[in-house]
Amino acid sequence: MIERFIKQTCFKDNEDYRKNLQFIIPDNFNFAYDVMDRWVEEYPEGTALLWTKENGDTRAFTFRQLKEETDKTASYFQSLGIGKGDMVMLILKRHYEFWFAILALHKIGAVAIPATHMLTKHDVVYRNNMAGIKAIICVGDDYVLRQIQDALPESPSVKVLISVGPNVPEGFHDWHKERENAPAFVRPEHVNTNDDIMLIYFTSGTNGEPKMAAHNFTYPIGHLTTGVFWHKLHKGSIHLTVADTGWAKAAWGKLYGQWFAGATVFVFDQERFNAERMLETIQQFHITSFCAPPTVYRFIVHEDLAKYDLSSLEWCTTAGEALNPSVFEKFYKATGIRLFEGFGQSETTMILGTFPWITPKPGSMGLPNAQYQINLLRADGTPCNNNENGEIVVRVAEGKPIGLFVGYYKDPELTHKVWHDGYYHTGDVAYRDEDGYYWFVGRTDDVIKSSGYRIGPFEVESALMTHPSVIECAITGVPDEFRGMVVKATVVLHKDWKDKAGEALVKELQDHVKKATAPYKYPRIIEFVDELPKTISGKIRRVEIRKKDAQKK
């Protein structure tokens, strides 16, 4: 399969990869037809999707069955008046209907807009009106249905509502009842061009209202490197990515790249993350490839991993945030498996990473993915030297790389703000070492200027994370009359240390950071909290911590 979309499929080292990675882009590419339906010809009884729920309910779908389900779903959508170019929001948690729906939308040329089930009424109204949502397909639980119903009076573009159950209130179509009566699907004559918008992701909004990152129909090809190379997948692989379907990480790990490889996408439909239950699931279903954000690994390494048979695991990866080196070392010591990190955004596929032919450096994001030209720029736009902090940028002077978004939907001004002078500006700060590895420092808004020094929050957070009392932490700057800013640590303690929260532990943590990194970087202020403020995708909202501190003044 992958030979149809890439000229060289094996690479001996990073130089080989950098020089010889070359994509083959068909005209009018459509992932649902050109990859998924082709697997029906080549691997019809291969397991495409293996889904299990916490209560033990398990369902498996072969590539042949998945084609039947997506054809039926596409016909159903057409019967409701959904067609090419229509905006359709999917609020489906980890229910298997998500995969039927998104592939069906691809088949009819509609625009899929995945969204999390944790949206409030305000969030739903904002998305409906910003994108011009025509249809919403959602889970039938009380909270989600209530937010959608409350949003409708302020959402004039919404014409179609579909519930996959269990509740189907008045005004909603019943997915499971009505879909069975859909006529046989007939592929539309003109579904899409490569330049048509296929997918819009609302960004996580760590520093403001979410933006609409729009991707065209070639976007899935950009994830071929994610699944085939970074996740190291092949036929027979069973891959589990921990991600809600409302976020771009689901496209990274539960959809496109994995099915280019012919692997099984494993879905654990878990309402609330529990490290012990996750480990039991890996053991029970013989997961071979596992990917999760660093937050998940932070909790996993605090479990007694010797209790679980994890011998099926062949490969483990992480993305979503920077990985603290201490978590890498603890996981490796317990399992013998190194974590291979990747970095990207809702606007991109993976732009930096540690591929199988690269030796990981704990805490590093790795090397540039060969499908992108990556550099670091100073504030004045000049290139950085090694070991100098700068903004990560993607060169676009020669054209848009495969996998990069086409822009922020209906917002050329915001697009130009990040995409100008031949570069896409990520807003993330890093430095590059002598070996070409990139090391995350923080968002441009998060870098702290104190007494003439520029301090990246991630380095201080990583130092704190090596202390046994710390489960999670966030580093921010607090205005100071003499130093400009001082470093503050907001810390979540391990349950065994919570009764020790006090001045003695503050001093211990400060001394610990002084020894683990440069003394001037230690947090002069430490606050203990039960949990950190996060976006609904799970990323730490340092901006919220800064706002609360400003209100205390």
ABEGO torsion letter per residue (X at the ends): XAAAABABABBABAAAAAAABBBBBBBGBBAAAAAAAAAAAABAABBABBBBBAAGBBBBBBAAAAAAAAAAAAAAAAAAGBBBGBBBBBBAEABAAAAAAAAAAAAAGBBBBBBBAABBAAAAAAAAAAAGBABBBBBBBAAAAAAAAAAAAABAABABBBBAOABBBBGBBBAAAAAAABBBBBBBABABBAABBABBBBBAGAAEBBBBBBBBAAAAAAAAAAAAAAAGBBBGBBBBBBBBAABAAAAAAABAAAAAAGBBBBBBBBABBBAAAAAAAAAAAGBABBBBBAAAAAAAAABBAAABBAAABABBBBBGBBBBAAAAAAAAAAAGBBBBBBBBBAABBBABBBBAABBBBBGBAEBBBAABBBBBBBAAGBBBBBGBBBBBBBBAAAEBBBGBBAEBBGBAAAAAAABBGGBBBAGBBBBBBAAGBBBBAEBAAABBBBGGBBBBAAAAAAAAAABAABABBBBBBBBBAAAGBBBBBBBBBBAAAAAABEAAAAAAAAAAAAAABBAAABBABBBBBABBBBBAAGBBBAAAAAAAAAAAX
